Amino acid sequence: MSRSGSVAEELERLYAEGTTSVLVEGGAKLLQSFIDAGLWDMMRVETSPLTLGEGVKAPKVDKIPSQSLTIDNNRIDYFVRDGLLGVKNL
């Protein structure tokens, strides 16, 4: 189904229909648009030490991770949006 509203309008429509959680996976442009618009609560960023060559830059997050860990040489950073109540550790 095709929609023509803004991302914020579509999220409001989904919420009105009872949707309370949305997983966004996409390219850098899509993800950066959600970050820039403040349309996120939590995010997980995985970084691998493996370099595959030239590519698209990852989205920019101007925050310090609330938690970080390493699994199999991959760094996983967890970010929580300011003002999100009740979330201390993920």
N, C-alpha and C positions, 0 to 999 in steps of 0.2 A: 504494500500500500504506500503510495507516494504522499508525502506531506510537504507543505510549503511554508510552515511557520518557522520562527527562529528556534534555536535549540532550547532556549529558556521557555518559550511557549510550549514546545513539545513536552518538556519535562513537567511543566505545570499540568498539562493535559493528562499525562501518565499518572501523576500524583492524584489528580481528581478521580481517576478511574481505579485507584487503589494500589498502584505500583509504588513501593517505598524504597526500592533499591534498583540501581541500574549499573551494570558492568560495561564500561566503555573500553574497548580495545580498538586501536586503529593506528594510523600513521601519525607522524609528528604533527602535521597540520591540524588534524582533528583533535588530538590530545591537547595541543597548545591552546586551541580555541576554548576548550573546557577550562583549562587552567586560567587563562587570561580573563574569562568571564566569571571566575569564582564559582563555577558550577561543579564543585567536587567537595567531598568530605574527607575521604581517605584515599591514598594511593600507595601502590607498591612499585618500586623501580628496581629492576634486576639489571646488574651490570656484569658482563662476562669479561675476563681478561683476554679472550680470543678476539683478534682483529681480523675482519674479513675483507678489508680494503676500504675504498671510498664509499660514501653513502650519505644518507640524509642525517643531519644532526638531530639528536634527541631533543624532546621538549625541555624547556628550562623551568626549574622549580626554584624559586627564591626563598627557600626555607631550609632549616636544618632538620634532618630526619629525627623523628621521635624515637626511632629504634633502628638499629642496623645489625645484620648478622651475615655470616658467610657460610654457604653450603656448596661443597664441591668447587671451590675457588670462585664461585659467583657471589658477588656482594648484593644483598637485598636490603634496600632502604625503605622504611615505612614513614610516610608523611601524614600528618593530621592537620586539617585546615583550622586556623585560629577560630576560637569561639565554639568549637565542637565540644559539648559538655559530656563528661562521663567517660572519655576515652583517654587512658593514660598509657597503656602498653597494648600492643597489638599481638 
